[in-house]
């Protein structure tokens, strides 16, 4: 009997994306999967759509960390748990390859999974280009995990929203071995009946160029929305930094100017990508500049408010 894998999808008003996400889980080549949808008081058709694909549909809030913990600890019955956002699409062999990779090494407790940003526009291409540099680094977070390990460390820290992924990743690395899933080529015959093949290709990524990955359907890029999202997540940065200390090696990389703007893009020969794609590189640094501006403004605003009080 193959081990059960529990895939937990967190949602809030995701009627636009949830169906493709659940279709991709149902289309997995691995046969023993339970789908758990944990919704946060949606007012659209999210729950209605989800119930077409699984009877395990629940309501939980107030933030995604609580939703994930509920699904992955209290509901999940699998040996392995995987958390997925509603706007993500899993390539058809992903879970099968994750299980096979985990079974090769008893010391392995979790996997990073490469993430491909979808979108046809220039800025979506820039985001897709940038995201690949982060795979398996401290900017990334494990996504496929042994449930017993997730339970052992207590799941996501509910005191933060944004850096809770980094916090989880740090704690998992303290108790076991992790690695990046590296399946470079998908098995072409899996695409013959894959319903989402044309959708992925239409949205800027040819599935035949990638292996087992998660496609992130962020929709076409909007700078204002992108920076607002970054600003929202930055609200918990102080909680995260105070928890681990500003001298923690990972903290220094995640918030340090050198690694975030240069080191992660040049280590292990990755600098060659920058040279091959100068226009995308310039676009990436344009975005990173504005993210830096948002972070600095927020930081000095906080200092000003403290002084004022």
C-alpha positions, 0 to 999 in steps of 0.5 A: 500500500502506498503511503498517503499524502495529504495536500492542504489548500488554503483559500479565501475568495479564490473562486478564480483559481481554486478549480485549476489547483484542485484539478491539478491535484486530482490529475496526479500520477500518484494514486493515494492522495487526500485533498483538504481545503481550509477556507477563511470565510469566503464570500464567493463560490470557493467552497462550492467549487472545492466540494466538487473535488473533496468532502474535506472542506473546512472553515478556519481563520484568521490567517493562513498559518492557522489554516495550514496548521489546522489542515496539516495537524488536525485533519491530515492523515497522511505520512506526508503533508504538503501545503499549497496556495489556491493559485498554485498548479501542480505538475502531474508527476510532482507528488509521485516524484516527491514520495520517491525522493523521500523514500530514497533517504530515511534521514530526509524530512522535507523537500523544497519544490521549484516554483514557476511563476506564470504570466505572459507579460514582461514583468511576469517574465521578470518574476519567473526569472527571479524566482528560480534563483531562490530554489533551495536557498534561505529565501525559499521554504520546504513545502513537502514534509513528513507529518510527524516532523511538522507536528513535532515542531508545532507547525507554523508560528501563528504570531507572524504572517509573511516570514512564517514560511522562513521560520518553519523552514529554519525549525525543520532544518534543525531537526532533519535533512532537507533538499531541493527536488531536482526533476529536470524533465517531465515524462512527456506522456503524462501531458497527453491527457493533462487537462491543464497543459494548454493553460500552463503554456498559454500563460507563459511556461511550456511544461515540457521545459520543466520537471516536477514543479509548482506553477504559481498563477499570480495573474499578470503583474501589477506593481502596486498590488505587488508592493502592497503585498510585500508591505503587508508581509513586512509587518511581521519581520520584527517578530521573526527577527526578534525570535531568532536574533539579528546575528542569526546567519539566516537572518543576515542573509534574508535581510542583508543587502549583500545576499538579497541583492547579489549573493543569491544571484551569483552563488553556485554559478547562477551569475551566468543566468544574469549575463544571458538575460540582461533585460530580465536582470535589469527588470529584476533589480528595478523591482527589488529597488522598489521593494527595498524602498517600501521596507526602508520607508516602513522601518523609518516610519516605525522609528518615527512613531516610537520617538513620537510616543 
